[in-house]
Amino acid sequence: MRKFSLPILGLGLMFLAACSADRDPKLDTVKRAIDHARCQLTQAAAEFDTLRGFPRSLMPKFKEVDPKDWTSGFFPGSLWEAYRLTGDEQLRTAAERYTDRLEGIQYYKGTHDLGFMVFCSYGQQQAALGDPHSAEVIVEASKSLISRCDPQVGVIRSWDFGEWNYPVIIDNMMNLEMLFWASKHTGDSVYRDVAVRHADITLRNHFRDDASSYHVVSYNDDGTVESRGTFQGYADSSAWARGQGWGLYGYTMCYRETGDEKYLRHAERIADFIMHHPATPEDRIPYWDYNAPDIPDAPRDASAAAVISSALFELSTLVPEAEGRTYFDYAETLLLNLSSDDYLAEKGTNGGFVLMHSVGHWPADSEIDTPLNYADYYYLEAIQRYLTLRGIDPQQL
């Protein structure tokens, strides 16, 4: 979830560097996207500065959330990403201001989403500035996060509501990166140990034979599975699109952090499911659920596409060159299509958000065909990773 660190593994990157030798139209598309993001985020930061919260979506009107909302870290994180892409000091000032609003969340133990909330904000700030305070906040948030892991069950509990005994959602894979970072920073293996055990148990219980993922798995107190189902997907047996993206991203990251081959193999299987699913539309921006009953009229989910694109760019660096090129090409197609007029908002529109056409929670009729702050975050991360792989300084575009 933080700034991409390019591994020297697997994929020979010479073919990517060579692409940057001659100017091509793809770079103009990305340059335009960065310029739109700079404009949109600068406008949003100024307009919402009188509030104490964070812009999350349009439903259809603007929705502001407080620091305890699971999406609170994405807007400051997007500001940091846009700052690194542009060098615009106005964005840096706004990023610091919005990140500061989240400082108290490091002590909050009422959610599993501290990785989203803290690592996407303070993690981005630490990556950009290297400041000791951000590191301290990240470590404290990691302490709060692991407090939600029952040793008997072995995984980090997700929600504290509903009729489940001990629910764990696939989204939780995204919060493990903060724990790996905390272990490396402190030298204390406790955070890494919790992350690895969570990843292992999730790998065992969350996935079907075709590598698609359930959204929610609930556990009994002894660690056995109570139930498998969904909360935001179409059906218990369906493949909720963003959930597949969370799994792909999470296990790619776990391989980067551990070198454990089982995580890489699993990430490849998820990628194969996504890239070859028969319900994937021509532009590859997925429907909100791969099993939605009204395909091809079902809404698309730009947020799922952004997560998948960013994850595939990283996965392309961890495998042999031919396979890596396949992942890179697919991720690039997603990124360029998200950067088209079909999904990229015109300046001064879309409530200050960058991307249009995401789906939050279809079963609850919530945030349908709307901009979402986490779609913007992973879209900007995908742009950063894309340009890094092509050996291009975004500020020199």
C-alpha positions in Angstrom: 0.0 0.0 0.0 2.9 2.3 0.3 5.4 3.5 -2.3 6.5 0.7 -4.6 10.0 -0.6 -4.0 11.1 -2.4 -7.2 12.5 -5.9 -6.4 15.4 -7.2 -8.4 13.7 -10.6 -8.8 12.6 -12.9 -11.6 11.5 -10.6 -14.5 14.2 -9.1 -16.7 13.1 -5.5 -16.9 15.2 -4.5 -19.9 12.1 -4.8 -22.2 10.3 -2.3 -20.0 13.2 0.2 -19.8 13.5 0.0 -23.6 9.9 1.1 -23.9 10.9 4.5 -22.5 13.6 5.1 -25.1 11.0 6.6 -27.6 8.1 8.7 -26.7 4.8 6.9 -27.1 1.1 7.9 -26.8 0.7 5.9 -23.6 3.0 8.4 -21.8 0.8 11.2 -22.9 -2.2 9.4 -21.6 -0.5 8.9 -18.2 0.7 12.5 -18.1 -2.8 13.7 -18.7 -4.1 11.5 -15.9 -1.5 12.8 -13.5 -2.5 16.4 -14.4 -6.1 15.6 -13.8 -5.3 14.0 -10.5 -3.3 17.0 -9.4 -6.1 19.4 -10.3 -8.9 17.2 -8.7 -7.0 16.5 -5.4 -5.8 20.1 -5.0 -9.4 21.3 -5.5 -10.8 18.7 -3.0 -8.2 19.4 -0.4 -9.1 23.1 -0.5 -12.8 22.7 -0.6 -13.0 20.2 2.3 -10.4 21.9 4.5 -13.1 23.5 6.6 -14.4 20.1 7.6 -12.6 17.8 10.0 -13.2 14.6 8.1 -12.2 13.1 4.8 -14.0 12.9 1.4 -15.1 9.3 0.7 -17.6 9.2 -2.2 -20.6 10.8 -3.9 -23.9 9.0 -2.9 -24.9 10.9 -5.2 -23.9 13.9 -3.0 -20.6 14.3 -1.2 -20.0 11.9 1.7 -17.6 13.0 4.4 -16.3 10.5 7.0 -14.5 10.8 10.3 -11.1 9.3 11.2 -12.7 6.0 12.4 -14.1 5.2 9.0 -12.2 2.4 7.2 -11.5 4.7 4.2 -10.1 7.7 6.1 -6.5 7.1 5.1 -7.0 7.0 1.4 -7.5 10.7 0.7 -4.3 11.8 2.5 -2.6 8.9 0.9 -3.7 10.0 -2.5 -2.4 13.5 -1.8 1.0 12.0 -0.9 1.0 9.9 -4.1 0.1 12.9 -6.2 2.8 14.9 -4.5 5.5 12.3 -5.4 4.1 12.2 -9.0 4.2 16.0 -9.4 6.5 17.6 -6.8 3.7 20.1 -6.2 4.4 21.6 -2.7 0.7 22.6 -2.4 -0.2 18.9 -2.4 2.5 18.1 0.2 1.1 20.8 2.5 -2.4 19.4 2.1 -1.1 15.8 2.6 0.6 16.7 5.9 -2.5 18.5 7.1 -4.9 15.6 6.3 -2.6 13.0 7.6 -2.2 14.8 10.9 -6.0 14.4 11.4 -5.5 10.6 11.8 -2.9 10.6 14.5 -5.2 9.4 17.2 -6.2 6.4 15.2 -3.0 4.6 16.1 -4.5 3.7 19.4 -7.9 2.5 18.1 -8.5 -1.2 18.5 -12.0 -1.3 17.2 -11.2 -2.2 13.6 -9.0 -4.5 11.5 -8.6 -1.7 8.9 -5.7 0.1 10.6 -3.5 -0.7 7.6 -5.8 1.1 5.3 -6.2 4.0 7.7 -2.7 4.4 9.0 -0.3 2.8 6.5 -2.0 4.5 3.5 -1.6 7.9 5.2 1.4 7.8 7.6 3.0 5.0 5.6 2.9 7.3 2.5 4.2 10.2 4.6 7.0 8.1 6.0 7.9 6.9 2.5 8.0 10.5 1.2 9.7 12.2 4.1 11.4 9.5 6.2 10.2 11.2 9.3 10.6 9.4 12.7 7.1 10.5 13.9 5.4 8.7 11.1 7.3 5.5 11.9 6.3 5.8 15.6 2.6 6.1 14.6 2.8 3.1 12.3 4.4 0.9 15.0 1.8 1.9 17.5 -1.0 1.2 15.0 0.5 -2.2 14.4 0.4 -2.9 18.1 -3.3 -2.0 18.1 -3.9 -4.2 15.0 -2.4 -7.4 16.4 -4.4 -7.0 19.6 -7.4 -8.2 17.4 -5.7 -11.6 16.8 -7.1 -14.3 19.1 -4.2 -16.8 19.5 -6.6 -19.8 19.5 -8.2 -18.7 16.2 -4.9 -17.4 14.7 -6.3 -14.7 12.5 -7.0 -11.0 12.9 -10.7 -10.5 13.6 -12.4 -8.2 11.1 -15.8 -7.0 12.3 -17.4 -6.6 15.8 -20.9 -6.6 14.4 -23.3 -9.1 12.8 -24.2 -12.7 13.7 -20.9 -14.2 12.9 -18.8 -15.7 15.7 -15.4 -14.5 14.5 -15.6 -12.9 11.0 -12.6 -12.5 8.8 -12.9 -10.8 5.4 -10.5 -11.1 2.4 -9.9 -7.3 2.6 -7.9 -8.0 5.8 -5.0 -9.3 3.6 -4.4 -5.6 2.8 -3.7 -4.7 6.4 -0.8 -7.1 6.8 1.7 -5.0 4.9 1.8 -2.6 7.8 2.7 -5.4 10.2 5.6 -6.6 7.9 6.9 -3.0 7.9 6.7 -2.7 11.7 8.7 -5.9 12.1 11.4 -4.7 9.7 11.5 -1.3 11.4 11.6 -2.5 15.0 13.4 -5.8 14.6 10.5 -7.4 16.5 9.2 -10.5 14.8 5.8 -10.5 16.6 4.2 -8.4 13.9 5.5 -10.5 11.1 4.5 -13.7 12.9 0.9 -12.5 13.2 0.9 -11.5 9.5 2.2 -14.8 8.3 -0.2 -16.9 10.4 -3.1 -14.8 9.2 -2.0 -15.2 5.5 -1.5 -18.9 5.9 -4.9 -19.6 7.5 -6.7 -17.3 5.0 -5.0 -19.2 2.2 -6.3 -22.5 3.6 -9.9 -21.4 4.2 -10.9 -18.4 2.0 -10.4 -19.8 -1.5 -12.2 -22.2 -3.8 -10.6 -24.7 -6.2 -10.6 -22.1 -9.0 -8.7 -19.6 -6.7 -11.7 -17.3 -6.4 -12.3 -16.1 -2.9 -15.1 -16.0 -0.4 -15.7 -12.6 1.1 -16.3 -13.6 4.7 -15.1 -16.6 6.6 -16.2 -16.9 10.2 -14.4 -19.1 12.7 -15.5 -20.9 15.8 -13.6 -20.3 19.0 -11.3 -23.3 18.4 -10.3 -22.1 15.0 -12.5 -24.3 12.9 -14.6 -22.7 10.2 -18.1 -21.7 11.2 -19.3 -20.4 7.8 -18.2 -19.1 4.4 -20.1 -16.4 2.5 -20.4 -12.8 1.4 -21.4 -9.4 2.7 -20.7 -7.1 -0.2 -20.8 -9.6 -3.1 -23.8 -10.9 -5.1 -24.0 -14.3 -3.4 -22.1 -16.6 -1.0 -20.9 -18.6 -4.0 -20.0 -15.6 -6.2 -16.7 -13.9 -6.9 -16.9 -10.3 -5.7 -14.6 -8.4 -8.0 -12.8 -6.1 -5.5 -12.4 -9.1 -3.2 -10.5 -10.9 -5.9 -8.3 -7.9 -6.2 -7.6 -7.8 -2.4 -6.5 -11.4 -2.5 -4.2 -10.9 -5.5 -2.6 -7.8 -4.0 -2.3 -9.3 -0.6 -0.5 -12.5 -1.6 1.8 -10.7 -4.1 2.8 -8.5 -1.2 3.2 -11.5 1.2 5.6 -13.1 -1.3 7.6 -9.9 -1.6 7.9 -9.7 2.2 8.6 -13.4 2.9 10.0 -15.1 -0.2 7.6 -18.0 0.6 6.8 -19.6 -2.8 3.3 -20.7 -1.8 2.3 -17.1 -1.7 3.7 -16.5 -5.2 2.0 -19.6 -6.6 -1.3 -18.5 -5.1 -1.0 -14.9 -6.4 -0.5 -16.4 -9.9 -3.6 -18.6 -9.6 -5.7 -15.6 -8.6 -4.3 -13.6 -11.5 -5.2 -16.4 -13.8 -8.7 -16.5 -12.5 -9.1 -12.7 -13.0 -7.3 -12.5 -16.4 -9.2 -15.4 -18.0 -12.6 -15.1 -16.5 -15.3 -15.4 -19.2 -17.3 -12.5 -17.7 -14.5 -10.0 -18.1 -15.6 -7.2 -20.5 -13.6 -6.1 -23.5 -11.9 -3.2 -21.7 -11.1 -5.5 -18.8 -12.6 -3.2 -16.2 -14.5 -5.8 -14.2 -18.2 -5.9 -13.3 -18.7 -5.4 -9.6 -19.1 -9.2 -9.2 -18.0 -11.8 -11.7 -21.3 -13.6 -11.2 -23.6 -10.6 -11.2 -26.9 -11.8 -12.8 -27.4 -8.8 -15.1 -24.1 -8.9 -16.9 -23.4 -7.2 -19.4 -25.6 -4.5 -17.9 -24.1 -4.8 -14.4 -22.1 -1.8 -13.1 -18.4 -1.8 -13.5 -16.0 -1.3 -10.6 -13.1 1.0 -11.3 -11.8 0.4 -7.7 -11.4 -3.3 -8.4 -9.6 -2.5 -11.6 -7.2 -0.1 -9.9 -6.3 -2.6 -7.2 -5.8 -5.4 -9.8 -3.6 -3.1 -12.0 -1.4 -2.1 -9.2 -1.0 -5.7 -7.9 -0.2 -7.1 -11.4 2.5 -4.5 -11.9 4.2 -5.8 -8.8 3.6 -9.4 -9.7 5.2 -8.8 -13.0 8.5 -8.3 -11.3 8.4 -11.5 -9.3 8.2 -14.1 -12.0 10.1 -15.2 -15.1 10.2 -12.6 -18.0 7.5 -14.1 -20.3 5.0 -14.5 -17.5 5.9 -11.1 -16.2 5.3 -9.5 -19.6 1.8 -11.0 -19.6 1.0 -9.5 -16.2 2.5 -6.1 -17.1 0.6 -5.9 -20.4 -2.7 -6.7 -18.6 -2.0 -4.2 -15.9 -1.1 -1.6 -18.4 -4.3 -2.1 -20.3 -6.3 -1.6 -17.2 -4.4 1.5 -16.3 -4.8 3.1 -19.7 -8.5 2.2 -19.9 -9.0 3.8 -16.4 -7.2 6.8 -17.8 -9.7 7.2 -20.7 -12.6 9.6 -20.7 -14.9 6.6 -19.8 -13.4 6.6 -16.2 -11.1 9.6 -15.7 -13.1 12.6 -14.5 -12.8 15.9 -16.2 -11.2 18.7 -14.2 -13.6 20.4 -11.9 -16.2 17.6 -11.9 -16.9 14.4 -10.0 -16.7 16.1 -6.6 -12.9 16.4 -6.7 -12.4 12.6 -7.1 -10.2 11.3 -9.9 -12.0 8.2 -11.1 -15.7 7.6 -11.9 -17.7 4.4 -11.9 -16.9 2.4 -8.8 -19.2 0.2 -6.7 -19.0 0.1 -2.9 -21.7 -2.1 -1.4 -24.2 -3.3 -3.9 -26.4 -5.5 -1.6 -26.9 -2.5 0.7 -27.6 -0.2 -2.3 -24.7 1.9 -1.1 -22.1 3.8 -3.3 -23.3 2.4 -6.6 -21.6 3.8 -9.8 -19.9 6.5 -7.8 -16.3 7.8 -7.2 -14.6 6.2 -4.3 -11.4 7.5 -2.5 -9.8 4.1 -2.5 -10.2 3.7 -6.3 -8.2 7.0 -6.6 -5.6 5.7 -4.2 -4.8 2.4 -6.0 -5.1 4.1 -9.4 -2.3 6.6 -8.4 -0.3 3.8 -7.0 -0.6 1.9 -10.2 0.6 4.9 -12.1 3.7 5.1 -9.8 4.5 1.5 -10.3 4.0 1.7 -14.1 6.4 4.6 -14.5 8.9 3.0 -12.1 8.9 -0.2 -14.3 9.4 1.9 -17.4 12.3 3.8 -15.8 10.5 7.1 -16.1 10.6 10.1 -13.7 7.0 11.2 -13.5 8.1 14.8 -13.0 9.9 14.7 -16.3 7.0 13.5 -18.4 
